[in-house]
Amino acid sequence: MASLLANHIPMEVVKTTDDGTELTQTLPEAAGQIFLQGVPVQLNAGNVQVWDGVTIAAGILGVSLENAHNLATAGAGFPGPDGSGTFTPVGFPGTGVTFGTVPNQPAAVNIPEGAPFSLGGVTYAEATVNTIFRAQADNSTGAVTTPVKANIGTQYGISFDANNHAYIDFAKVTPGVNTVVIVYDLDPIDGSIANARLLFKFIKAAMQLSV
């Protein structure tokens, strides 16, 4: 039976090899982003966007720790130097959840009660040489995917499912061409079952900022 799932468990940080705290950062979010928590992201022109799925060399910044906010303009409200070099303070909180129009105020929006605020940035766990992540295994060809101990130390690629979650793709196995992660271990909870989660690191060549 084919095992290409429509939804996969979000990627997450498990631990670091030095038993420290994972490196996290918040940078301006690119405009129009609708990515989910727990997917690989990349830096483009100083703004964080979802990974394009094809850039291998220095292509992955890390894994998103929150959903994107669908900002109308990149980094709206985020503090820091603007294009002229002038430092801008934290702007008025915005949100990607709005409705309707505001009478006589064409630039205004209605924000429903309880909508998540955005300060123009998105927080992510950076891909570093000592951060170990966890993600679900699958195969974009639809083949049954049951990880075993022999998969430890093997490189694989990442793909997105029909609902924009990311998974370790056992159909992508060519280093330097389509692989971005290396399996660190089987998940101690899942073990060797169909579509089990795996502990992994991003390969150094795919890391966008870490050296």
C-alpha positions in Angstrom: 0.0 0.0 0.0 1.3 3.4 -0.9 2.2 5.6 2.0 2.5 9.2 0.7 0.6 11.1 3.4 -1.4 14.3 2.8 -0.3 15.6 6.2 2.9 15.2 8.1 4.0 16.1 11.6 5.8 19.4 11.8 9.5 19.4 12.0 10.9 20.3 15.4 14.1 20.6 17.4 14.9 17.6 19.6 18.3 18.5 21.1 21.8 19.7 20.4 24.9 17.6 20.4 26.6 19.8 23.0 23.5 19.6 25.3 23.0 23.3 25.0 20.1 25.4 23.8 19.3 25.5 20.1 20.2 28.7 18.2 17.0 30.7 17.4 16.6 34.0 15.7 13.9 36.4 14.6 14.3 38.2 11.2 12.0 40.2 9.0 9.4 38.1 7.2 9.0 38.4 3.4 5.7 39.7 2.1 2.9 37.3 1.3 4.2 34.3 3.2 1.7 31.7 4.3 4.1 28.9 5.4 3.4 26.7 8.5 5.2 26.2 11.7 7.8 23.4 11.4 8.9 23.8 7.8 12.3 24.7 6.3 12.8 28.4 5.6 15.4 30.5 3.7 16.7 34.0 3.7 16.1 36.0 0.6 17.2 39.7 0.3 17.3 39.9 4.1 13.8 38.5 4.6 12.6 35.0 5.7 10.5 33.0 3.3 9.6 29.3 2.9 12.4 27.2 1.4 11.9 27.0 -2.4 12.5 23.2 -2.3 15.3 23.3 -5.0 18.1 25.4 -3.6 20.5 22.9 -2.1 23.9 24.7 -1.6 23.5 27.2 1.2 19.7 27.0 0.7 18.2 26.4 4.2 18.2 28.9 7.0 16.5 26.7 9.5 13.0 25.5 10.6 10.1 27.9 11.3 8.9 28.1 14.9 5.7 29.8 14.1 3.3 30.2 11.2 4.0 33.0 8.7 1.8 36.1 9.1 1.0 36.9 5.4 2.4 40.5 5.6 1.4 43.0 3.0 4.9 44.3 2.9 8.2 42.6 3.9 9.1 43.1 7.6 6.1 45.5 8.3 6.7 46.9 11.8 10.1 45.1 12.3 12.7 47.3 14.0 16.1 47.9 12.3 17.7 50.0 9.6 15.6 50.8 6.5 16.8 51.1 3.0 18.3 54.6 3.7 20.3 53.3 6.7 18.0 55.0 9.2 17.1 52.9 12.2 13.4 52.3 12.6 11.7 51.4 16.0 9.2 48.7 16.6 6.2 49.5 14.5 2.5 49.2 15.4 1.5 45.5 15.6 -0.1 44.1 12.6 -1.7 40.8 11.8 -2.3 38.5 8.8 -5.9 38.1 9.9 -8.2 40.9 8.8 -11.7 41.3 7.5 -13.9 43.9 5.7 -13.2 47.6 5.4 -13.2 50.6 7.7 -15.5 53.5 6.7 -13.6 56.6 5.5 -10.3 54.9 6.3 -9.1 53.2 3.1 -5.7 52.3 4.6 -7.2 50.8 7.8 -8.3 47.2 8.5 -10.5 45.3 10.9 -8.7 42.9 13.2 -10.9 40.2 14.8 -10.5 39.7 18.6 -7.9 37.1 19.4 -6.1 37.4 16.1 -2.3 36.8 16.4 -0.3 40.0 16.2 2.9 40.3 14.1 5.8 42.7 14.7 7.1 42.0 11.2 9.4 39.2 12.0 9.4 35.4 12.1 11.2 33.2 14.6 13.1 30.1 13.4 15.5 27.5 14.8 18.7 27.9 12.8 20.3 25.0 10.9 23.6 24.5 12.7 26.1 21.6 12.8 25.0 20.6 16.3 21.2 21.0 16.2 19.2 17.8 15.8 15.7 18.0 14.4 12.9 15.5 14.0 10.7 15.0 11.0 8.5 12.3 9.5 9.7 10.0 6.7 7.8 9.4 3.5 8.4 8.9 -0.2 7.1 11.3 -2.9 6.8 8.3 -5.3 4.1 6.8 -3.0 6.3 3.9 -2.0 5.9 2.4 1.5 8.5 4.1 3.8 9.6 2.2 6.9 12.9 3.6 8.3 15.4 1.1 9.7 18.8 1.4 11.5 20.5 1.0 8.1 19.1 4.5 7.2 21.3 6.2 9.8 24.0 8.2 8.2 22.2 8.4 4.9 21.4 11.7 3.2 17.9 12.5 2.0 16.0 15.4 0.5 12.9 17.3 1.8 9.6 17.6 0.1 6.3 19.3 0.9 3.0 17.4 1.1 -0.4 18.5 -0.3 -1.0 20.6 2.8 2.4 22.3 2.8 4.0 20.3 5.7 7.5 19.2 5.1 8.9 15.6 5.3 12.1 13.7 4.7 11.7 12.3 1.2 13.2 8.8 0.7 12.9 9.4 -3.1 15.6 12.0 -2.9 18.9 10.3 -2.3 21.6 11.9 -4.5 24.1 13.9 -2.5 24.9 17.2 -4.1 21.8 17.1 -6.2 18.7 16.8 -4.1 19.7 15.9 -0.5 19.8 18.4 2.4 19.6 16.3 5.6 21.5 13.3 7.1 19.7 10.8 9.4 21.1 11.0 12.9 19.0 8.2 14.5 15.6 6.6 14.5 13.1 8.3 16.7 13.1 6.5 20.1 9.3 6.7 20.3 8.4 5.6 16.8 11.2 3.1 16.2 10.9 1.3 12.9 7.3 1.7 11.7 5.8 3.0 8.5 6.2 6.8 8.1 8.2 6.9 11.4 9.8 10.1 12.5 13.6 10.4 12.2 16.2 12.4 14.0 18.3 14.4 11.5 20.7 17.2 10.9 20.9 19.5 8.0 24.0 18.8 6.0 26.6 21.5 6.3 26.6 22.3 2.5 22.8 23.1 2.7 23.1 25.5 5.7 22.6 29.1 4.7 24.3 30.9 7.5 26.2 28.4 9.7 29.8 27.6 9.0 
